[in-house]
């Protein structure tokens, strides 16, 4: 019992429900977008370092998802309702950022970093406020999962993996963009934050 209590905080059903519904929607859109990108011919050579970054991000998320849950809170308790509100907000943000970013990128989008022959520098839509909105959305998903499952301890273990994976992917993508677009990308990067508008 003591080890279970250490690994999982008490949770309520509403947070789990919002996480489940949001997760299904998120992955359904990811699959749909991936299939559409494949059907249109994604092209370009993909980065191996970007794939390592993806693996590290997934390991970080897996860390947060692993372990027991304690579904002991009443669905109408203040703590349960507050957690559900946090999870719903984070998942809505994750879905919004993913959809807005992939629509703005169009054919430029792919899971692993690569540069198409006809690649364009996208600076409109959500990219006018964030350079890496999909990673910001993934971070929201990551935090929502921890909150929904009551896995604060696992979150501490997963954060370094997720951050390192994200840093690798950002490094690869920004290098590709600088090599292709030069001063235009430098000017864009100077005025637009990576993950949080006006902060970082």
N, C-alpha and C positions, 0 to 999 in steps of 0.2 A: 504493500500500500504506500509506503514512504517513497519508494522509487517512482511509482506512478504519479504521486502528487508532485514530485520534483520535475517530472517530464511533461506534465500537462496541467494547465490551470482549468478550473471549472468553466464549462461553456453551456450555452443553451441552443435549442434547435433552430431558432430563427437565423442565427449567424451561419450555421451549417447549410441551411436551405439557400440563403443568398449566395454563399460560396459555390454550392453545387450548380445552381442555375447560371451564375456568372461564368463559372469555369466551362460549362458545356457551351455557352454562347461564344466565349473567347476561343476555345479550341475549334469549334465549328467554323468560325471565321478564318482562323489560321489555316485550317485544311483547305477551305474554299479558295483562299487567296493563293496558297501554294499551288493548288491544282491549276488555277487560272494562269499563274506565272509559268508553269511548266507547259501548258497548252499553247501559250503565245511564243514559246521559245525564249528562255531566259538569257542564254548566251553568256559569253565572258568566262574567264577562268576564276574559280573560287579560291579563296585564301584558306590554307591549312591552319594558320594561326587563328583565323576567325572561327573555324570549326572547334578548335581547342577551347576558345572562349565560350562557345555555345555549350560544350560539354560541362564546363565549370559552372555556368549559370544553371544548367539543369541539375547538377549535383547539389548546388546550394538550395534550389527549390525542393529537391528530394529530401534533403536534410530536414527542412521545415515540415514536410508532409509526413515524415516517419515518426512513429511512436503512438502510444495510447491516447485516447481522448477521454475526458470525464464529462459526459453529458448529464450533469447534475443540477444545472440551474433551471429554475422554472422559466418557461418561455416568456412569461410576462414580468419577470423580475427586472429591476432597473439595469443591472449588469448585463443581462441577456439582451435587452433592447438596445443598450448603448453599443455593445459589441456588434449586433446586427447592423446598426446604423453605420458603424465604421467599415464593416465588411462591404456593405452595399455601396457606400461611397467610393471605396477603393476599387471595387470591381467595375463600377460604372466608369471611373476614370480610366482604368486599364483598357476597357473595351472602346471607349471614345478615342483614346490616343492611338490605339492600334488601327481602328477603322479610318480615322482622319489621316494618319500617316500613310497607310497603304494606298488609299485613294489618291492622295497628293503625289505619291511616288509613281504610281502607275506601273509601267513596264520596268522601271528602275529597281523595283523591289525584289529581294530574294532573301532567303533565310541566312545563307552565308555570304560574306562580303565578296563582291565581284564588281568589275567595271565593264559595262557593255560598250560596244563600238559607238552606239548612239546615245550613250549615257548623258543625262542632263543634270545640271545643278538645280535642285528643287529648293526654292526659298519662299514659296507661297503657302497659304493655308496654315496648318499647325506648325510648319517649318519656319514660319515667320516669327514664331515665339520660342521654339525649341529646335536644337540641331539633332537631338536624338530622342524623339517622342516615343518611339517603340520601347526603348530601354526604360524610359520613365514609366511607361505603362506596365512593363514587366516587373519593375520594382513595386508598383502598386499591387499587382497580383501576388507577388512574394509576401508582402506585408499582410494582405488580406487573408492569405492562407494561414499564416501564423496566428492571426487573431481569431479566425474561425475555428481552428483546432485547439486553441489554447496552448500553443507550442512556443512560448517565449524562450524557453531554454534552447530549443532546437534552432530558433531564429539566431541566437548568438553564434551557434556553430555554423549556420548556413551563410551568414552575412559575408565573411571573408571570401568564400568560394564565389558567391554571386558577384561581389564587387570586383574580384580579380577577373572573372570571366567577362564582365561588362567592360572593364578597362582594356582588356585585350581586343575586344571587338571594336571599341571606339578608336583605339590606336590604329588598327588596320584600316578601318573605314576612312578616318580622317587623312591618313597617309595617301590612300588612293585618290581621295577628292583633291588634296593639295597637288598631287602629281598631275592630275588631269586638268584642274581648273585654275591652279596657281593663285594669282592675286585676287581673282573673283571670290575664291573660297576664303582666302585670308580676310577679306573685307567682311564677308558674311559671318565668319567665326568671331570677328571682333565685335560685332553688334548683337549677336544672338547667343544666349546661354545654351549650354549643353542639355541640361535636364530640368532646371527650375527657372522660369522667367525672372530675369533681374538678379539672380543669385549665383547659379553655377551651371 
